[in-house]
């Protein structure tokens, strides 16, 4: 409770957290629901047109996996909205970290495949063994497994938990999720940043390679958007408190997911549907 201005009685403190009922939380939840329908729709289009050149040339397995991981990226945004409890505090960070790393690993795999494909000029080159889909699948698996190990260590050492902040705002209890171990949180975000930087650098150097299905330019632009969103997220996140801090993180998740989806898949969906 909280003392009134006359100090002759007490009021109940206001509970503050991002809810589905308010305009901000409801808008973000709606964007998240609408957002995860897009990768599912594009995945359906890709599966139905799996034998078309535009789908076959862009590594079908990686495209399917990337769309599924984008689906989970949009879905995990819903875990940040609503009454925080310890289990949702844990799930929101782990699903977010693993699904985004899987996304970027798929993008990195697609970029490397583009570089290898356009640099193999000899028909019997020994490097053609690297064009095997098992290579990119293994790359995605290894990169994602490293993030899973980081998250498992986080869970074992100091997992996120629900916390009632009674000091930041007078008369208000800010219900929030504490990260638990700031070092583990920094490792998950830093690892994601390293993979995104590597994808951007490889795609940037491959952007001028010839070919109708060279998607290096699209990947470069998508990684540029991804990096811009998360770099601007850091000062915005640190300068806010309470539900607005959570809203900033949800907005960053939705924006970066939309950037990847729009840059990499919308041009392909446009070709499949309107320019078959």
C-alpha positions as CSV (number, residue, x, y, z in Angstrom):
1,X,0.0,0.0,0.0
2,X,1.0,3.7,-0.3
3,X,0.3,6.6,2.1
4,X,-2.0,9.4,0.8
5,X,-1.0,13.0,0.6
6,X,-2.5,13.8,4.1
7,X,-0.7,10.9,5.6
8,X,-3.8,9.8,7.4
9,X,-4.7,6.8,5.3
10,X,-3.4,4.3,2.8
11,X,-4.2,3.6,-0.9
12,X,-3.6,0.4,-2.7
13,X,-0.7,0.7,-5.1
14,X,-1.3,0.5,-8.8
15,X,0.0,-2.6,-10.6
16,X,1.8,-1.7,-13.8
17,X,2.6,-4.2,-16.6
18,X,1.9,-4.4,-20.4
19,X,-1.6,-5.8,-20.8
20,X,-3.6,-7.0,-23.7
21,X,-6.5,-4.7,-22.7
22,X,-4.7,-1.4,-23.1
23,X,-4.1,0.3,-26.5
24,X,-0.3,-0.2,-26.6
25,X,-0.4,-3.9,-25.6
26,X,-3.4,-4.7,-27.7
27,X,-1.8,-3.1,-30.8
28,X,1.5,-5.0,-30.3
29,X,-0.4,-8.2,-29.8
30,X,-2.5,-7.7,-32.9
31,X,0.7,-7.0,-34.9
32,X,2.2,-10.2,-33.6
33,X,-0.8,-12.3,-34.5
34,X,-1.0,-10.7,-38.0
35,X,2.7,-11.1,-38.3
36,X,3.0,-14.8,-37.6
37,X,0.3,-15.4,-40.3
38,X,2.5,-14.0,-43.0
39,X,5.4,-16.6,-42.7
40,X,2.8,-19.4,-42.5
41,X,1.1,-18.0,-45.7
42,X,4.4,-17.7,-47.6
43,X,5.5,-21.2,-46.4
44,X,2.2,-22.6,-47.8
45,X,2.9,-20.8,-51.2
46,X,6.5,-22.1,-51.2
47,X,5.4,-25.7,-50.5
48,X,2.7,-25.6,-53.2
49,X,5.3,-24.2,-55.7
50,X,8.3,-26.2,-54.5
51,X,9.3,-27.2,-58.1
52,X,9.4,-23.7,-59.5
53,X,12.9,-22.3,-60.3
54,X,12.6,-19.4,-57.8
55,X,12.0,-21.8,-54.9
56,X,14.5,-24.5,-56.0
57,X,17.3,-21.9,-56.6
58,X,17.1,-20.5,-53.0
59,X,17.6,-23.7,-51.1
60,X,14.1,-25.0,-50.2
61,X,15.0,-26.6,-46.9
62,X,16.7,-23.4,-45.5
63,X,13.8,-21.3,-46.8
64,X,11.2,-23.5,-45.0
65,X,13.3,-23.5,-41.8
66,X,13.7,-19.7,-41.9
67,X,10.0,-19.2,-42.3
68,X,9.3,-21.5,-39.4
69,X,11.8,-19.7,-37.2
70,X,10.2,-16.3,-38.2
71,X,6.9,-17.7,-37.2
72,X,8.3,-18.4,-33.7
73,X,9.9,-15.0,-33.6
74,X,6.5,-13.3,-34.1
75,X,4.9,-15.7,-31.7
76,X,7.4,-15.1,-28.9
77,X,6.4,-11.4,-28.8
78,X,3.1,-12.5,-27.3
79,X,5.0,-13.8,-24.2
80,X,6.1,-10.3,-23.4
81,X,2.5,-9.1,-23.0
82,X,0.4,-9.9,-20.0
83,X,0.9,-10.6,-16.3
84,X,4.5,-11.6,-15.9
85,X,5.2,-14.8,-14.0
86,X,8.5,-16.7,-13.7
87,X,7.7,-19.3,-16.3
88,X,6.9,-16.7,-19.0
89,X,9.9,-14.7,-18.0
90,X,12.0,-17.8,-18.8
91,X,10.2,-18.8,-21.9
92,X,10.2,-15.3,-23.5
93,X,14.0,-15.0,-23.3
94,X,14.8,-18.5,-24.4
95,X,12.3,-18.7,-27.3
96,X,13.4,-15.3,-28.4
97,X,17.1,-16.1,-28.3
98,X,16.9,-19.5,-29.9
99,X,14.4,-18.6,-32.7
100,X,16.3,-15.5,-33.7
101,X,19.6,-17.3,-33.8
102,X,18.0,-20.0,-36.0
103,X,16.8,-17.2,-38.3
104,X,20.2,-15.7,-38.6
105,X,21.9,-19.1,-39.0
106,X,19.5,-19.8,-41.9
107,X,20.3,-16.4,-43.5
108,X,24.1,-17.1,-43.0
109,X,23.7,-20.6,-44.6
110,X,21.8,-19.1,-47.6
111,X,24.5,-16.4,-48.0
112,X,27.4,-18.9,-47.9
113,X,25.6,-21.1,-50.5
114,X,25.3,-18.1,-52.8
115,X,29.0,-17.4,-52.5
116,X,30.0,-21.0,-53.1
117,X,27.6,-21.5,-56.0
118,X,28.8,-18.4,-57.9
119,X,32.5,-19.1,-57.3
120,X,32.5,-22.7,-58.6
121,X,33.2,-22.2,-62.3
122,X,34.7,-25.6,-63.0
123,X,32.1,-28.4,-63.6
124,X,34.2,-31.0,-61.7
125,X,35.5,-28.7,-59.0
126,X,36.1,-30.4,-55.6
127,X,34.3,-27.5,-53.9
128,X,30.9,-28.8,-55.2
129,X,30.7,-31.1,-52.3
130,X,29.9,-27.9,-50.2
131,X,26.7,-27.3,-52.2
132,X,25.2,-30.3,-50.5
133,X,22.1,-29.3,-48.4
134,X,23.5,-31.3,-45.5
135,X,26.3,-28.8,-45.1
136,X,23.9,-25.9,-44.6
137,X,21.6,-28.0,-42.3
138,X,24.7,-28.8,-40.2
139,X,25.7,-25.1,-40.0
140,X,22.2,-24.1,-38.8
141,X,22.2,-27.0,-36.3
142,X,25.6,-26.1,-34.9
143,X,24.9,-22.4,-34.6
144,X,21.6,-23.0,-32.9
145,X,23.0,-25.6,-30.6
146,X,25.6,-23.1,-29.3
147,X,22.8,-20.7,-28.4
148,X,20.9,-23.6,-26.7
149,X,24.0,-24.4,-24.6
150,X,24.3,-20.7,-23.6
151,X,20.6,-20.6,-22.6
152,X,20.9,-23.9,-20.7
153,X,23.8,-22.5,-18.7
154,X,21.7,-19.4,-18.1
155,X,18.8,-21.5,-16.8
156,X,21.1,-23.6,-14.6
157,X,23.1,-20.7,-13.1
158,X,20.7,-17.7,-12.7
159,X,17.4,-17.9,-14.7
160,X,15.1,-15.0,-15.3
161,X,12.4,-14.4,-12.7
162,X,9.3,-12.3,-11.9
163,X,10.1,-9.2,-9.8
164,X,8.0,-6.5,-8.2
165,X,9.7,-3.1,-8.5
166,X,8.3,-0.8,-5.7
167,X,11.0,2.0,-6.0
168,X,11.0,3.2,-9.6
169,X,7.5,4.8,-9.4
170,X,5.8,6.1,-6.2
171,X,2.4,4.6,-5.6
172,X,3.0,2.0,-8.3
173,X,4.3,-1.6,-8.3
174,X,6.0,-2.2,-11.6
175,X,5.7,-6.0,-12.3
176,X,8.6,-7.0,-14.6
177,X,11.0,-9.8,-15.5
178,X,14.5,-9.6,-14.2
179,X,17.1,-11.1,-16.5
180,X,18.7,-13.2,-13.7
181,X,22.3,-13.2,-15.0
182,X,23.2,-10.1,-17.0
183,X,26.3,-11.9,-18.3
184,X,24.2,-14.7,-19.8
185,X,21.8,-12.2,-21.3
186,X,24.7,-10.3,-22.8
187,X,26.1,-13.6,-24.2
188,X,22.8,-14.5,-25.9
189,X,22.5,-11.0,-27.5
190,X,26.2,-10.8,-28.3
191,X,26.2,-14.2,-30.0
192,X,23.2,-13.2,-32.1
193,X,25.0,-9.9,-33.0
194,X,28.1,-11.8,-34.1
195,X,26.1,-14.1,-36.4
196,X,24.2,-11.1,-37.9
197,X,27.4,-9.2,-38.5
198,X,29.0,-12.2,-40.2
199,X,25.9,-12.7,-42.4
200,X,26.0,-9.0,-43.3
201,X,29.7,-9.0,-44.2
202,X,29.5,-12.2,-46.4
203,X,26.3,-10.9,-48.1
204,X,27.8,-7.5,-48.7
205,X,30.8,-8.9,-50.5
206,X,28.6,-11.2,-52.6
207,X,26.1,-8.5,-53.5
208,X,27.5,-7.9,-57.0
209,X,27.6,-11.5,-58.1
210,X,25.6,-12.1,-61.2
211,X,22.5,-14.2,-61.6
212,X,18.7,-13.9,-61.6
213,X,18.4,-15.7,-58.3
214,X,21.3,-14.1,-56.4
215,X,19.7,-13.0,-53.1
216,X,22.8,-11.5,-51.6
217,X,21.6,-7.9,-52.1
218,X,18.3,-8.8,-50.3
219,X,20.2,-10.5,-47.5
220,X,22.5,-7.5,-47.1
221,X,19.5,-5.1,-46.9
222,X,17.7,-7.4,-44.4
223,X,20.8,-7.6,-42.1
224,X,21.2,-3.8,-42.4
225,X,17.6,-3.4,-41.1
226,X,18.1,-6.0,-38.5
227,X,21.3,-4.3,-37.2
228,X,19.7,-0.8,-37.2
229,X,16.7,-2.0,-35.2
230,X,18.8,-3.7,-32.5
231,X,21.4,-1.0,-32.3
232,X,18.7,1.7,-31.8
233,X,16.9,-0.7,-29.4
234,X,19.8,-0.5,-26.8
235,X,19.5,3.2,-25.8
236,X,15.7,3.1,-26.1
237,X,15.5,0.1,-23.8
238,X,17.9,1.6,-21.2
239,X,16.1,4.9,-21.1
240,X,12.6,3.5,-20.3
241,X,11.1,1.7,-17.3
242,X,8.1,-0.4,-16.7
243,X,5.7,-1.5,-19.4
244,X,7.3,0.9,-21.9
245,X,10.6,-1.0,-21.6
246,X,8.8,-4.2,-22.5
247,X,7.0,-2.5,-25.4
248,X,10.3,-1.3,-26.8
249,X,11.6,-4.9,-26.8
250,X,8.4,-6.2,-28.4
251,X,8.6,-3.5,-31.1
252,X,12.2,-4.4,-31.8
253,X,11.3,-8.1,-32.2
254,X,8.4,-7.4,-34.6
255,X,10.4,-4.8,-36.6
256,X,13.4,-7.0,-37.1
257,X,11.3,-10.1,-38.0
258,X,9.3,-8.0,-40.5
259,X,12.5,-6.7,-42.0
260,X,13.8,-10.2,-42.6
261,X,10.5,-11.4,-44.0
262,X,9.9,-8.5,-46.3
263,X,13.4,-8.3,-47.7
264,X,14.0,-12.0,-48.3
265,X,10.6,-13.5,-49.0
266,X,8.2,-10.9,-50.4
267,X,10.1,-10.5,-53.7
268,X,10.0,-14.2,-54.2
269,X,6.3,-14.4,-53.3
270,X,5.6,-11.6,-55.7
271,X,7.3,-13.5,-58.5
272,X,5.6,-16.8,-57.7
273,X,2.1,-15.3,-57.5
274,X,2.2,-12.4,-60.1
275,X,5.1,-13.2,-62.4
276,X,5.1,-17.1,-62.6
